[in-house]
Amino acid sequence: MEIEGDDGVSRVVKSLPLSEEKKFLGVYDSPEGGNKIQIVKKREKVETFVQRMTCGKLPSYLGWMAYRFKLWTSVSYGLGVMTNDIEDVDHLLDKTDHKMMNVLGVASTIKK
């Protein structure tokens, strides 16, 4: 489809299927709903953070600062507009949360 812009120049707009997710303003979304790619990206971001923090051997107070100001701000962005079912994300970060407990100075004797 071609649309004429404000400057008089025609631009081609690609027509996508409703189920295809596209990144827009930092969030993967599709008109059909269900942000599966966005969930995968958030999980990968948390796993990368936990891996880097584990290898970094920082004191726990710096781990908490990094968690609060680096990880949580990036992971929480876009949560309000996601259209996934609760069942899809209910246990999304359980494994990484357990691994992160050591980084944050919490005793990880709790069973998974």
N, C-alpha and C positions, 0 to 999 in steps of 0.2 A: 504494500500500500504506500502511496506517495502522499505526503502532506506538505503544503507550502508553508514555509516559516515566515516570521515577521519581516525578514529581510528580502522576501520574494523568491528565495531559493528553495527548490523542492528537495525534500529529504525522504529517503526510503525508510519506512518503519517495518521491521521484521515481524511477521505474525508467528507467534509461538503457540504450541498446544497448551491447554489450560493446566495440564499436570506438570509442565516443565517449570522448575524453579530458577529464578534469575536473581542475581545479587543487585539490590537497590538500597542505597543509603546504608550499606554495611550489613544488610540482613537478606538472607536468601528466602524468597517467598514466591508462591504461585497463586494464581487466582482461585484454584481449586481448594487451597488450604492445606494444612499439614506441612510443616517446615522440616522435613526429614533431613535435608542437607544442612540446615542451620543447627539441628541437634547434633549431628556428627561433627560439625566444625567446633561447637562449644565443648564437646567431649574431648576432641583432639587438643584444644587449647588448654584445658585443665590437665590432661595427661602430660603435655609438654611442660607445663609449669611445675607439676609435681616432680617430674624427672630432673628438671634443672635445679629445683630447690634441694632435692635429695643429694645431687652431686655437688652442690655448692657449699654444703656444710655451714650454713649461716646460723647465728644464734636465733633462738625461738622468737625473740621480740622482733627481729628483722623479718622473720618468716611471716609473723602476723601482719606486719606493715605491708609486706609485698602482697600477701593474700588480700588484704582489705583495699589497698589503693591501686594495685596492678591487676590482679586476677579478677576480683569480684566486679570492678567497674567494667571490664571488658566482657565478662560473661553475662552480666545482668543487662547489658545493652540489648534491646530488642525483645526481651522476655514478655513485655506487655502486649506485643502485637502477634505473638506466635499463636497459631490456631491448632496446635496438636492436642490430642487426647491426653488426659492425665496419666493413663496407663503407659503411654509411650515414654514419658519422662520421669515416672515415679521412682525408678531405681537407676536412673541414668548415671549418677556419679557415686554410687555406693562403693565401688572398688577403689576409685581414686581418693575418695574421702578417707577411707581406712589407711591408705598409703600416706596421705597428707598429715595424719595425726602425729607421726614422728617428727616431721618437719616443723610442726607448730609447737612441739614440746608437750604433747598430750600422750599419756601412757596408752599404747595401743594393745593392751591386753584384752580388749573387747573383741569378742568373736565376730567374724564377718557375717 
